[in-house]
Amino acid sequence: MSPRHFWRPADGIRHAFHGPRWNGLPEATSVCGVLTTMPERISDNEWVRAPSCNKCNAILHAVRNIPHF
């Protein structure tokens, strides 16, 4: 597992993905295991309004041994 990750809105939710940045592929599997469509362009509105995935967040906190509330 890569120690680096990035967040990106995909399919209406801001998921975390392993790696330093998006590699340009049309699909990717999120940290929580969801296969998502990766849009080439993301509007400012999507960045602001897409809720962060709680499962991705919990998994990343668990990997780093940080309590997640």
HTML snippet that shows the backbone in 3Dmol.js (N, CA, C, O; Angstrom):
<script src="https://3Dmol.org/build/3Dmol-min.js"></script>
<div id="view" style="width:600px;height:400px;position:relative"></div>
<script>
const pdb = `
ATOM      1  N   MET A   1       0.844  -1.171   0.000  1.00  0.00           N
ATOM      2  CA  MET A   1       0.000   0.000   0.000  1.00  0.00           C
ATOM      3  C   MET A   1       0.894   1.239   0.000  1.00  0.00           C
ATOM      4  O   MET A   1       1.846   1.325   0.775  1.00  0.00           O
ATOM      5  N   SER A   2       0.589   2.173  -0.851  1.00  0.00           N
ATOM      6  CA  SER A   2       1.349   3.409  -0.931  1.00  0.00           C
ATOM      7  C   SER A   2       1.078   4.266   0.294  1.00  0.00           C
ATOM      8  O   SER A   2      -0.075   4.405   0.702  1.00  0.00           O
ATOM      9  N   PRO A   3       2.122   4.849   0.895  1.00  0.00           N
ATOM     10  CA  PRO A   3       1.889   5.734   2.038  1.00  0.00           C
ATOM     11  C   PRO A   3       1.248   7.064   1.613  1.00  0.00           C
ATOM     12  O   PRO A   3       0.745   7.810   2.454  1.00  0.00           O
ATOM     13  N   ARG A   4       1.269   7.350   0.327  1.00  0.00           N
ATOM     14  CA  ARG A   4       0.669   8.587  -0.178  1.00  0.00           C
ATOM     15  C   ARG A   4      -0.711   8.304  -0.738  1.00  0.00           C
ATOM     16  O   ARG A   4      -1.001   7.207  -1.215  1.00  0.00           O
ATOM     17  N   HIS A   5      -1.540   9.307  -0.668  1.00  0.00           N
ATOM     18  CA  HIS A   5      -2.872   9.191  -1.238  1.00  0.00           C
ATOM     19  C   HIS A   5      -3.346  10.581  -1.656  1.00  0.00           C
ATOM     20  O   HIS A   5      -2.767  11.596  -1.270  1.00  0.00           O
ATOM     21  N   PHE A   6      -4.400  10.601  -2.443  1.00  0.00           N
ATOM     22  CA  PHE A   6      -5.013  11.865  -2.849  1.00  0.00           C
ATOM     23  C   PHE A   6      -6.522  11.689  -2.789  1.00  0.00           C
ATOM     24  O   PHE A   6      -7.034  10.573  -2.865  1.00  0.00           O
ATOM     25  N   TRP A   7      -7.211  12.785  -2.654  1.00  0.00           N
ATOM     26  CA  TRP A   7      -8.672  12.782  -2.629  1.00  0.00           C
ATOM     27  C   TRP A   7      -9.174  13.366  -3.934  1.00  0.00           C
ATOM     28  O   TRP A   7      -8.579  14.297  -4.476  1.00  0.00           O
ATOM     29  N   ARG A   8     -10.284  12.812  -4.443  1.00  0.00           N
ATOM     30  CA  ARG A   8     -10.835  13.299  -5.706  1.00  0.00           C
ATOM     31  C   ARG A   8     -12.315  12.940  -5.774  1.00  0.00           C
ATOM     32  O   ARG A   8     -12.689  11.799  -5.505  1.00  0.00           O
ATOM     33  N   PRO A   9     -13.167  13.917  -6.137  1.00  0.00           N
ATOM     34  CA  PRO A   9     -14.576  13.579  -6.332  1.00  0.00           C
ATOM     35  C   PRO A   9     -14.720  12.578  -7.482  1.00  0.00           C
ATOM     36  O   PRO A   9     -14.156  12.759  -8.561  1.00  0.00           O
ATOM     37  N   ALA A  10     -15.482  11.532  -7.222  1.00  0.00           N
ATOM     38  CA  ALA A  10     -15.737  10.497  -8.226  1.00  0.00           C
ATOM     39  C   ALA A  10     -17.097   9.884  -7.931  1.00  0.00           C
ATOM     40  O   ALA A  10     -17.339   9.395  -6.828  1.00  0.00           O
ATOM     41  N   ASP A  11     -17.974   9.911  -8.909  1.00  0.00           N
ATOM     42  CA  ASP A  11     -19.322   9.359  -8.744  1.00  0.00           C
ATOM     43  C   ASP A  11     -20.077  10.025  -7.594  1.00  0.00           C
ATOM     44  O   ASP A  11     -20.849   9.370  -6.893  1.00  0.00           O
ATOM     45  N   GLY A  12     -19.854  11.318  -7.403  1.00  0.00           N
ATOM     46  CA  GLY A  12     -20.608  12.081  -6.421  1.00  0.00           C
ATOM     47  C   GLY A  12     -20.065  12.084  -5.005  1.00  0.00           C
ATOM     48  O   GLY A  12     -20.631  12.741  -4.131  1.00  0.00           O
ATOM     49  N   ILE A  13     -18.974  11.360  -4.761  1.00  0.00           N
ATOM     50  CA  ILE A  13     -18.369  11.300  -3.428  1.00  0.00           C
ATOM     51  C   ILE A  13     -16.879  11.572  -3.568  1.00  0.00           C
ATOM     52  O   ILE A  13     -16.255  11.145  -4.539  1.00  0.00           O
ATOM     53  N   ARG A  14     -16.309  12.279  -2.605  1.00  0.00           N
ATOM     54  CA  ARG A  14     -14.861  12.530  -2.615  1.00  0.00           C
ATOM     55  C   ARG A  14     -14.181  11.340  -1.953  1.00  0.00           C
ATOM     56  O   ARG A  14     -14.178  11.214  -0.729  1.00  0.00           O
ATOM     57  N   HIS A  15     -13.601  10.462  -2.782  1.00  0.00           N
ATOM     58  CA  HIS A  15     -12.904   9.268  -2.301  1.00  0.00           C
ATOM     59  C   HIS A  15     -11.410   9.536  -2.222  1.00  0.00           C
ATOM     60  O   HIS A  15     -10.892  10.449  -2.864  1.00  0.00           O
ATOM     61  N   ALA A  16     -10.729   8.726  -1.426  1.00  0.00           N
ATOM     62  CA  ALA A  16      -9.271   8.726  -1.376  1.00  0.00           C
ATOM     63  C   ALA A  16      -8.772   7.612  -2.294  1.00  0.00           C
ATOM     64  O   ALA A  16      -9.406   6.566  -2.427  1.00  0.00           O
ATOM     65  N   PHE A  17      -7.632   7.859  -2.918  1.00  0.00           N
ATOM     66  CA  PHE A  17      -7.016   6.886  -3.825  1.00  0.00           C
ATOM     67  C   PHE A  17      -5.532   6.790  -3.492  1.00  0.00           C
ATOM     68  O   PHE A  17      -4.903   7.782  -3.122  1.00  0.00           O
ATOM     69  N   HIS A  18      -4.982   5.593  -3.626  1.00  0.00           N
ATOM     70  CA  HIS A  18      -3.554   5.391  -3.358  1.00  0.00           C
ATOM     71  C   HIS A  18      -2.713   6.025  -4.457  1.00  0.00           C
ATOM     72  O   HIS A  18      -3.075   5.997  -5.633  1.00  0.00           O
ATOM     73  N   GLY A  19      -1.589   6.594  -4.054  1.00  0.00           N
ATOM     74  CA  GLY A  19      -0.667   7.212  -4.996  1.00  0.00           C
ATOM     75  C   GLY A  19      -0.574   8.705  -4.769  1.00  0.00           C
ATOM     76  O   GLY A  19      -1.363   9.271  -4.012  1.00  0.00           O
ATOM     77  N   PRO A  20       0.385   9.348  -5.420  1.00  0.00           N
ATOM     78  CA  PRO A  20       0.581  10.787  -5.209  1.00  0.00           C
ATOM     79  C   PRO A  20      -0.420  11.662  -5.956  1.00  0.00           C
ATOM     80  O   PRO A  20      -0.675  12.793  -5.543  1.00  0.00           O
ATOM     81  N   ARG A  21      -0.997  11.149  -7.063  1.00  0.00           N
ATOM     82  CA  ARG A  21      -1.947  11.950  -7.858  1.00  0.00           C
ATOM     83  C   ARG A  21      -2.666  11.034  -8.834  1.00  0.00           C
ATOM     84  O   ARG A  21      -2.270   9.888  -9.047  1.00  0.00           O
ATOM     85  N   TRP A  22      -3.738  11.569  -9.424  1.00  0.00           N
ATOM     86  CA  TRP A  22      -4.504  10.825 -10.423  1.00  0.00           C
ATOM     87  C   TRP A  22      -3.622  10.550 -11.633  1.00  0.00           C
ATOM     88  O   TRP A  22      -2.896  11.435 -12.085  1.00  0.00           O
ATOM     89  N   ASN A  23      -3.678   9.321 -12.165  1.00  0.00           N
ATOM     90  CA  ASN A  23      -2.836   8.927 -13.290  1.00  0.00           C
ATOM     91  C   ASN A  23      -3.511   9.094 -14.653  1.00  0.00           C
ATOM     92  O   ASN A  23      -2.944   8.705 -15.674  1.00  0.00           O
ATOM     93  N   GLY A  24      -4.718   9.671 -14.677  1.00  0.00           N
ATOM     94  CA  GLY A  24      -5.399   9.935 -15.933  1.00  0.00           C
ATOM     95  C   GLY A  24      -6.259   8.793 -16.466  1.00  0.00           C
ATOM     96  O   GLY A  24      -6.906   8.943 -17.502  1.00  0.00           O
ATOM     97  N   LEU A  25      -6.274   7.659 -15.776  1.00  0.00           N
ATOM     98  CA  LEU A  25      -7.095   6.535 -16.229  1.00  0.00           C
ATOM     99  C   LEU A  25      -8.574   6.826 -15.960  1.00  0.00           C
ATOM    100  O   LEU A  25      -8.898   7.549 -15.018  1.00  0.00           O
ATOM    101  N   PRO A  26      -9.479   6.265 -16.784  1.00  0.00           N
ATOM    102  CA  PRO A  26     -10.912   6.577 -16.648  1.00  0.00           C
ATOM    103  C   PRO A  26     -11.584   5.935 -15.442  1.00  0.00           C
ATOM    104  O   PRO A  26     -12.671   6.362 -15.052  1.00  0.00           O
ATOM    105  N   GLU A  27     -10.966   4.921 -14.844  1.00  0.00           N
ATOM    106  CA  GLU A  27     -11.518   4.277 -13.654  1.00  0.00           C
ATOM    107  C   GLU A  27     -10.400   4.029 -12.652  1.00  0.00           C
ATOM    108  O   GLU A  27      -9.235   3.870 -13.016  1.00  0.00           O
ATOM    109  N   ALA A  28     -10.788   3.999 -11.374  1.00  0.00           N
ATOM    110  CA  ALA A  28      -9.820   3.704 -10.318  1.00  0.00           C
ATOM    111  C   ALA A  28     -10.569   3.097  -9.140  1.00  0.00           C
ATOM    112  O   ALA A  28     -11.765   3.326  -8.963  1.00  0.00           O
ATOM    113  N   THR A  29      -9.850   2.325  -8.340  1.00  0.00           N
ATOM    114  CA  THR A  29     -10.431   1.749  -7.137  1.00  0.00           C
ATOM    115  C   THR A  29     -10.004   2.597  -5.951  1.00  0.00           C
ATOM    116  O   THR A  29      -8.816   2.846  -5.742  1.00  0.00           O
ATOM    117  N   SER A  30     -10.982   3.035  -5.183  1.00  0.00           N
ATOM    118  CA  SER A  30     -10.714   3.900  -4.029  1.00  0.00           C
ATOM    119  C   SER A  30     -10.100   3.098  -2.887  1.00  0.00           C
ATOM    120  O   SER A  30     -10.051   1.869  -2.934  1.00  0.00           O
ATOM    121  N   VAL A  31      -9.638   3.800  -1.876  1.00  0.00           N
ATOM    122  CA  VAL A  31      -9.074   3.163  -0.689  1.00  0.00           C
ATOM    123  C   VAL A  31     -10.082   2.214  -0.057  1.00  0.00           C
ATOM    124  O   VAL A  31      -9.697   1.176   0.480  1.00  0.00           O
ATOM    125  N   CYS A  32     -11.369   2.555  -0.113  1.00  0.00           N
ATOM    126  CA  CYS A  32     -12.408   1.701   0.490  1.00  0.00           C
ATOM    127  C   CYS A  32     -12.855   0.582  -0.431  1.00  0.00           C
ATOM    128  O   CYS A  32     -13.755  -0.178  -0.071  1.00  0.00           O
ATOM    129  N   GLY A  33     -12.251   0.454  -1.620  1.00  0.00           N
ATOM    130  CA  GLY A  33     -12.515  -0.661  -2.504  1.00  0.00           C
ATOM    131  C   GLY A  33     -13.601  -0.456  -3.545  1.00  0.00           C
ATOM    132  O   GLY A  33     -14.024  -1.416  -4.189  1.00  0.00           O
ATOM    133  N   VAL A  34     -14.060   0.778  -3.724  1.00  0.00           N
ATOM    134  CA  VAL A  34     -15.111   1.063  -4.702  1.00  0.00           C
ATOM    135  C   VAL A  34     -14.477   1.407  -6.049  1.00  0.00           C
ATOM    136  O   VAL A  34     -13.630   2.297  -6.129  1.00  0.00           O
ATOM    137  N   LEU A  35     -14.887   0.704  -7.104  1.00  0.00           N
ATOM    138  CA  LEU A  35     -14.437   1.032  -8.453  1.00  0.00           C
ATOM    139  C   LEU A  35     -15.224   2.246  -8.913  1.00  0.00           C
ATOM    140  O   LEU A  35     -16.452   2.187  -8.985  1.00  0.00           O
ATOM    141  N   THR A  36     -14.550   3.345  -9.226  1.00  0.00           N
ATOM    142  CA  THR A  36     -15.220   4.590  -9.576  1.00  0.00           C
ATOM    143  C   THR A  36     -14.815   5.066 -10.962  1.00  0.00           C
ATOM    144  O   THR A  36     -13.732   4.753 -11.456  1.00  0.00           O
ATOM    145  N   THR A  37     -15.701   5.820 -11.570  1.00  0.00           N
ATOM    146  CA  THR A  37     -15.412   6.507 -12.820  1.00  0.00           C
ATOM    147  C   THR A  37     -14.673   7.790 -12.461  1.00  0.00           C
ATOM    148  O   THR A  37     -15.115   8.544 -11.594  1.00  0.00           O
ATOM    149  N   MET A  38     -13.560   8.034 -13.119  1.00  0.00           N
ATOM    150  CA  MET A  38     -12.749   9.208 -12.821  1.00  0.00           C
ATOM    151  C   MET A  38     -12.929  10.241 -13.931  1.00  0.00           C
ATOM    152  O   MET A  38     -12.351  10.098 -15.008  1.00  0.00           O
ATOM    153  N   PRO A  39     -13.719  11.273 -13.679  1.00  0.00           N
ATOM    154  CA  PRO A  39     -13.921  12.296 -14.714  1.00  0.00           C
ATOM    155  C   PRO A  39     -12.636  13.077 -14.972  1.00  0.00           C
ATOM    156  O   PRO A  39     -11.835  13.310 -14.066  1.00  0.00           O
ATOM    157  N   GLU A  40     -12.465  13.469 -16.209  1.00  0.00           N
ATOM    158  CA  GLU A  40     -11.269  14.236 -16.559  1.00  0.00           C
ATOM    159  C   GLU A  40     -11.317  15.637 -15.949  1.00  0.00           C
ATOM    160  O   GLU A  40     -10.309  16.165 -15.481  1.00  0.00           O
ATOM    161  N   ARG A  41     -12.509  16.218 -15.966  1.00  0.00           N
ATOM    162  CA  ARG A  41     -12.677  17.563 -15.409  1.00  0.00           C
ATOM    163  C   ARG A  41     -13.645  17.504 -14.231  1.00  0.00           C
ATOM    164  O   ARG A  41     -14.649  16.792 -14.261  1.00  0.00           O
ATOM    165  N   ILE A  42     -13.319  18.262 -13.209  1.00  0.00           N
ATOM    166  CA  ILE A  42     -14.164  18.348 -12.016  1.00  0.00           C
ATOM    167  C   ILE A  42     -14.443  19.820 -11.760  1.00  0.00           C
ATOM    168  O   ILE A  42     -13.524  20.636 -11.684  1.00  0.00           O
ATOM    169  N   SER A  43     -15.712  20.147 -11.630  1.00  0.00           N
ATOM    170  CA  SER A  43     -16.082  21.545 -11.401  1.00  0.00           C
ATOM    171  C   SER A  43     -15.741  21.956  -9.966  1.00  0.00           C
ATOM    172  O   SER A  43     -15.596  21.115  -9.079  1.00  0.00           O
ATOM    173  N   ASP A  44     -15.619  23.262  -9.764  1.00  0.00           N
ATOM    174  CA  ASP A  44     -15.389  23.778  -8.417  1.00  0.00           C
ATOM    175  C   ASP A  44     -16.527  23.357  -7.494  1.00  0.00           C
ATOM    176  O   ASP A  44     -16.308  23.055  -6.321  1.00  0.00           O
ATOM    177  N   ASN A  45     -17.733  23.339  -8.031  1.00  0.00           N
ATOM    178  CA  ASN A  45     -18.904  22.958  -7.250  1.00  0.00           C
ATOM    179  C   ASN A  45     -18.780  21.512  -6.747  1.00  0.00           C
ATOM    180  O   ASN A  45     -19.124  21.220  -5.602  1.00  0.00           O
ATOM    181  N   GLU A  46     -18.294  20.617  -7.600  1.00  0.00           N
ATOM    182  CA  GLU A  46     -18.113  19.221  -7.191  1.00  0.00           C
ATOM    183  C   GLU A  46     -17.082  19.091  -6.067  1.00  0.00           C
ATOM    184  O   GLU A  46     -17.280  18.322  -5.126  1.00  0.00           O
ATOM    185  N   TRP A  47     -15.989  19.841  -6.167  1.00  0.00           N
ATOM    186  CA  TRP A  47     -14.962  19.796  -5.127  1.00  0.00           C
ATOM    187  C   TRP A  47     -15.526  20.246  -3.783  1.00  0.00           C
ATOM    188  O   TRP A  47     -15.187  19.688  -2.739  1.00  0.00           O
ATOM    189  N   VAL A  48     -16.384  21.256  -3.819  1.00  0.00           N
ATOM    190  CA  VAL A  48     -16.931  21.816  -2.581  1.00  0.00           C
ATOM    191  C   VAL A  48     -18.078  20.966  -2.034  1.00  0.00           C
ATOM    192  O   VAL A  48     -18.159  20.745  -0.825  1.00  0.00           O
ATOM    193  N   ARG A  49     -18.949  20.496  -2.897  1.00  0.00           N
ATOM    194  CA  ARG A  49     -20.174  19.822  -2.443  1.00  0.00           C
ATOM    195  C   ARG A  49     -20.070  18.307  -2.263  1.00  0.00           C
ATOM    196  O   ARG A  49     -20.869  17.727  -1.528  1.00  0.00           O
ATOM    197  N   ALA A  50     -19.124  17.663  -2.903  1.00  0.00           N
ATOM    198  CA  ALA A  50     -19.019  16.205  -2.777  1.00  0.00           C
ATOM    199  C   ALA A  50     -18.600  15.842  -1.353  1.00  0.00           C
ATOM    200  O   ALA A  50     -17.553  16.286  -0.882  1.00  0.00           O
ATOM    201  N   PRO A  51     -19.413  15.037  -0.669  1.00  0.00           N
ATOM    202  CA  PRO A  51     -19.032  14.644   0.688  1.00  0.00           C
ATOM    203  C   PRO A  51     -17.845  13.683   0.663  1.00  0.00           C
ATOM    204  O   PRO A  51     -17.720  12.864  -0.247  1.00  0.00           O
ATOM    205  N   SER A  52     -16.988  13.787   1.654  1.00  0.00           N
ATOM    206  CA  SER A  52     -15.862  12.860   1.757  1.00  0.00           C
ATOM    207  C   SER A  52     -16.362  11.490   2.177  1.00  0.00           C
ATOM    208  O   SER A  52     -17.290  11.376   2.978  1.00  0.00           O
ATOM    209  N   CYS A  53     -15.751  10.464   1.638  1.00  0.00           N
ATOM    210  CA  CYS A  53     -16.116   9.089   1.947  1.00  0.00           C
ATOM    211  C   CYS A  53     -15.645   8.746   3.367  1.00  0.00           C
ATOM    212  O   CYS A  53     -14.450   8.781   3.661  1.00  0.00           O
ATOM    213  N   ASN A  54     -16.592   8.418   4.231  1.00  0.00           N
ATOM    214  CA  ASN A  54     -16.253   8.066   5.610  1.00  0.00           C
ATOM    215  C   ASN A  54     -15.437   6.786   5.695  1.00  0.00           C
ATOM    216  O   ASN A  54     -14.579   6.658   6.569  1.00  0.00           O
ATOM    217  N   LYS A  55     -15.692   5.829   4.791  1.00  0.00           N
ATOM    218  CA  LYS A  55     -14.933   4.576   4.813  1.00  0.00           C
ATOM    219  C   LYS A  55     -13.472   4.811   4.442  1.00  0.00           C
ATOM    220  O   LYS A  55     -12.570   4.283   5.092  1.00  0.00           O
ATOM    221  N   CYS A  56     -13.239   5.606   3.393  1.00  0.00           N
ATOM    222  CA  CYS A  56     -11.856   5.929   3.011  1.00  0.00           C
ATOM    223  C   CYS A  56     -11.142   6.617   4.181  1.00  0.00           C
ATOM    224  O   CYS A  56     -10.007   6.279   4.517  1.00  0.00           O
ATOM    225  N   ASN A  57     -11.823   7.576   4.785  1.00  0.00           N
ATOM    226  CA  ASN A  57     -11.242   8.331   5.890  1.00  0.00           C
ATOM    227  C   ASN A  57     -10.896   7.408   7.062  1.00  0.00           C
ATOM    228  O   ASN A  57      -9.807   7.507   7.628  1.00  0.00           O
ATOM    229  N   ALA A  58     -11.811   6.517   7.425  1.00  0.00           N
ATOM    230  CA  ALA A  58     -11.574   5.599   8.537  1.00  0.00           C
ATOM    231  C   ALA A  58     -10.409   4.655   8.242  1.00  0.00           C
ATOM    232  O   ALA A  58      -9.589   4.392   9.121  1.00  0.00           O
ATOM    233  N   ILE A  59     -10.331   4.148   7.019  1.00  0.00           N
ATOM    234  CA  ILE A  59      -9.245   3.236   6.644  1.00  0.00           C
ATOM    235  C   ILE A  59      -7.900   3.948   6.726  1.00  0.00           C
ATOM    236  O   ILE A  59      -6.938   3.396   7.261  1.00  0.00           O
ATOM    237  N   LEU A  60      -7.826   5.166   6.201  1.00  0.00           N
ATOM    238  CA  LEU A  60      -6.562   5.902   6.245  1.00  0.00           C
ATOM    239  C   LEU A  60      -6.158   6.237   7.678  1.00  0.00           C
ATOM    240  O   LEU A  60      -4.973   6.194   8.007  1.00  0.00           O
ATOM    241  N   HIS A  61      -7.114   6.565   8.526  1.00  0.00           N
ATOM    242  CA  HIS A  61      -6.803   6.820   9.933  1.00  0.00           C
ATOM    243  C   HIS A  61      -6.316   5.543  10.618  1.00  0.00           C
ATOM    244  O   HIS A  61      -5.373   5.586  11.408  1.00  0.00           O
ATOM    245  N   ALA A  62      -6.949   4.417  10.322  1.00  0.00           N
ATOM    246  CA  ALA A  62      -6.559   3.150  10.934  1.00  0.00           C
ATOM    247  C   ALA A  62      -5.148   2.751  10.534  1.00  0.00           C
ATOM    248  O   ALA A  62      -4.389   2.239  11.357  1.00  0.00           O
ATOM    249  N   VAL A  63      -4.798   2.980   9.286  1.00  0.00           N
ATOM    250  CA  VAL A  63      -3.452   2.649   8.812  1.00  0.00           C
ATOM    251  C   VAL A  63      -2.395   3.455   9.560  1.00  0.00           C
ATOM    252  O   VAL A  63      -1.301   2.961   9.831  1.00  0.00           O
ATOM    253  N   ARG A  64      -2.728   4.681   9.886  1.00  0.00           N
ATOM    254  CA  ARG A  64      -1.789   5.562  10.584  1.00  0.00           C
ATOM    255  C   ARG A  64      -1.952   5.495  12.095  1.00  0.00           C
ATOM    256  O   ARG A  64      -1.257   6.204  12.821  1.00  0.00           O
ATOM    257  N   ASN A  65      -2.877   4.638  12.587  1.00  0.00           N
ATOM    258  CA  ASN A  65      -3.151   4.492  14.012  1.00  0.00           C
ATOM    259  C   ASN A  65      -3.579   5.793  14.668  1.00  0.00           C
ATOM    260  O   ASN A  65      -3.178   6.115  15.787  1.00  0.00           O
ATOM    261  N   ILE A  66      -4.403   6.530  13.940  1.00  0.00           N
ATOM    262  CA  ILE A  66      -4.954   7.779  14.474  1.00  0.00           C
ATOM    263  C   ILE A  66      -6.418   7.534  14.809  1.00  0.00           C
ATOM    264  O   ILE A  66      -7.173   7.065  13.957  1.00  0.00           O
ATOM    265  N   PRO A  67      -6.833   7.843  16.041  1.00  0.00           N
ATOM    266  CA  PRO A  67      -8.254   7.657  16.365  1.00  0.00           C
ATOM    267  C   PRO A  67      -9.131   8.448  15.421  1.00  0.00           C
ATOM    268  O   PRO A  67      -8.843   9.604  15.110  1.00  0.00           O
ATOM    269  N   HIS A  68     -10.203   7.822  14.966  1.00  0.00           N
ATOM    270  CA  HIS A  68     -11.140   8.478  14.042  1.00  0.00           C
ATOM    271  C   HIS A  68     -12.468   8.672  14.762  1.00  0.00           C
ATOM    272  O   HIS A  68     -13.082   7.710  15.225  1.00  0.00           O
ATOM    273  N   PHE A  69     -12.897   9.906  14.849  1.00  0.00           N
ATOM    274  CA  PHE A  69     -14.152  10.209  15.577  1.00  0.00           C
ATOM    275  C   PHE A  69     -15.247  10.502  14.627  1.00  0.00           C
ATOM    276  O   PHE A  69     -16.371  10.778  15.046  1.00  0.00           O
TER     277      PHE A  69
END
`;
const viewer = $3Dmol.createViewer("view");
viewer.addModel(pdb, "pdb");
viewer.setStyle({}, {cartoon: {color: "spectrum"}});
viewer.zoomTo();
viewer.render();
</script>
